[in-house]
Amino acid sequence: MRRIMPYVLGLACVALVALCLWAATGGRESPSPEVSKPMPPAGAPANQQECRQKGGAWGAQGMQGTLMCNLPAADAGQRCTGSEQCEGLCMAAPAATPEPGGEVAGKCSPRQIVFGCHTLVEDGRIVRSCRD
C-alpha cells in the first residue's frame, strides 16, 4: 500500500492541475480564434532585390530573425470582419465598437506579414493576438 500511495497522490495532483487549467479557460478550448500568418505567402520574393522591386520590406522578421520579404497588402485599409478576408490581418481600430447588429469591423493590415501583439477582429469580435 505504501508503494502505491505516491503514485495515487501524483495522479491526483496532475488531475487537479488539469482541472484548474480547464476552469481558468471557462471550460472552453481557447478564448480567441488562432490566426497564423507569420510565414511569407507562396510565391513571395526570396531575395532582397526582387523584394524591393515589388515594394516589399526585406530583412530579419520576427523573433527568430528569419530573412524574408514582407510585401504590401493589396487590400490594405479595406473593411473586414476577420483575417480570412485580408492578405494580412484584420486590425481593430483603437476605439473599435460594435456596429448595428453587434459585429465589429476592422481594416486590413498594410503588410501581408504582421509580427508583434495587436488587437484584431476575428469573426466580428475583438481579440488580442501576439505572433512572432
C-alpha positions as CSV (number, residue, x, y, z in Angstrom):
1,M,0.0,0.0,0.0
2,R,2.9,2.4,0.8
3,R,4.3,1.9,-2.7
4,I,1.0,2.8,-4.4
5,M,0.3,5.9,-2.4
6,P,2.9,8.2,-4.0
7,Y,1.5,7.3,-7.5
8,V,-2.0,8.0,-6.4
9,L,-1.0,11.3,-4.9
10,G,0.9,12.2,-8.1
11,L,-2.0,11.3,-10.3
12,A,-4.4,13.4,-8.1
13,C,-2.1,16.4,-8.4
14,V,-2.0,16.1,-12.2
15,A,-5.7,15.8,-12.3
16,L,-6.1,18.9,-10.0
17,V,-3.8,21.0,-12.2
18,A,-5.7,19.9,-15.4
19,L,-9.0,20.8,-13.7
20,C,-7.6,24.2,-12.7
21,L,-6.4,25.0,-16.2
22,W,-9.7,23.9,-17.7
23,A,-11.6,26.1,-15.2
24,A,-9.3,29.1,-15.9
25,T,-10.4,29.0,-19.6
26,G,-14.0,28.8,-18.6
27,G,-14.3,25.2,-19.7
28,R,-13.7,26.1,-23.4
29,E,-10.9,25.4,-25.8
30,S,-9.5,28.8,-26.4
31,P,-10.7,32.4,-25.6
32,S,-10.0,33.6,-29.1
33,P,-9.5,32.1,-32.6
34,E,-5.9,31.5,-33.6
35,V,-4.8,33.3,-36.7
36,S,-1.4,32.2,-38.0
37,K,0.2,34.1,-40.9
38,P,3.8,34.6,-39.9
39,M,5.4,33.0,-42.9
40,P,5.6,34.6,-46.3
41,P,2.9,33.7,-48.8
42,A,3.7,31.2,-51.5
43,G,5.5,33.0,-54.4
44,A,6.9,35.8,-52.3
45,P,10.3,37.1,-53.4
46,A,13.2,35.1,-52.0
47,N,15.9,37.7,-52.4
48,Q,16.3,41.3,-51.4
49,Q,16.5,42.8,-54.9
50,E,13.2,41.2,-56.1
51,C,11.6,42.0,-52.8
52,R,12.4,45.8,-53.0
53,Q,11.3,45.9,-56.7
54,K,7.9,44.7,-55.6
55,G,7.7,47.3,-52.8
56,G,8.5,44.8,-50.0
57,A,10.5,45.2,-46.8
58,W,13.4,42.7,-46.8
59,G,15.1,41.7,-43.6
60,A,15.1,39.7,-40.4
61,Q,11.4,39.2,-39.5
62,G,10.0,38.1,-36.1
63,M,11.8,36.9,-33.0
64,Q,13.6,34.2,-34.9
65,G,15.0,36.7,-37.3
66,T,14.1,34.8,-40.4
67,L,15.2,36.6,-43.6
68,M,12.1,37.2,-45.7
69,C,10.2,39.6,-47.8
70,N,7.1,41.4,-46.3
71,L,5.1,42.6,-49.2
72,P,2.5,45.4,-49.1
73,A,-1.1,44.0,-48.9
74,A,-3.2,44.9,-52.0
75,D,-6.3,45.2,-49.7
76,A,-4.7,47.4,-47.1
77,G,-7.2,49.6,-45.3
78,Q,-10.3,47.7,-46.6
79,R,-13.1,47.0,-44.2
80,C,-13.0,43.5,-42.8
81,T,-14.6,41.4,-40.0
82,G,-11.9,38.6,-40.0
83,S,-8.4,38.0,-41.2
84,E,-9.6,35.4,-43.8
85,Q,-10.9,38.5,-45.8
86,C,-7.4,40.0,-45.9
87,E,-4.0,39.3,-47.4
88,G,-2.5,40.1,-43.9
89,L,-4.6,40.5,-40.8
90,C,-7.8,42.3,-39.9
91,M,-6.7,45.0,-37.5
92,A,-9.1,46.6,-35.0
93,A,-9.3,50.4,-34.7
94,P,-8.1,51.8,-31.4
95,A,-11.6,52.5,-30.3
96,A,-13.4,49.7,-32.2
97,T,-17.1,49.4,-31.2
98,P,-19.8,47.1,-32.5
99,E,-21.8,48.2,-35.5
100,P,-25.6,47.9,-35.5
101,G,-26.2,44.1,-35.3
102,G,-23.3,43.6,-32.9
103,E,-20.5,43.0,-35.3
104,V,-17.1,44.8,-35.1
105,A,-15.3,45.8,-38.3
106,G,-11.6,46.4,-38.7
107,K,-9.3,47.3,-41.6
108,C,-6.9,45.0,-43.4
109,S,-3.2,45.4,-42.4
110,P,-0.8,47.4,-44.6
111,R,1.6,44.4,-45.0
112,Q,1.0,40.7,-45.6
113,I,3.0,39.6,-42.6
114,V,2.3,41.1,-39.2
115,F,4.5,40.4,-36.2
116,G,4.0,41.5,-32.6
117,C,1.0,41.9,-30.3
118,H,-2.1,43.5,-31.8
119,T,-5.8,43.9,-31.4
120,L,-7.5,42.1,-34.2
121,V,-11.0,41.5,-35.5
122,E,-11.9,37.8,-36.0
123,D,-15.5,36.6,-36.7
124,G,-16.7,40.1,-36.0
125,R,-15.2,40.1,-32.5
126,I,-12.2,41.9,-31.0
127,V,-9.4,39.6,-30.0
128,R,-5.8,40.2,-28.8
129,S,-3.1,38.2,-30.5
130,C,0.7,38.0,-30.5
131,R,2.8,36.3,-33.1
132,D,6.5,36.2,-33.6
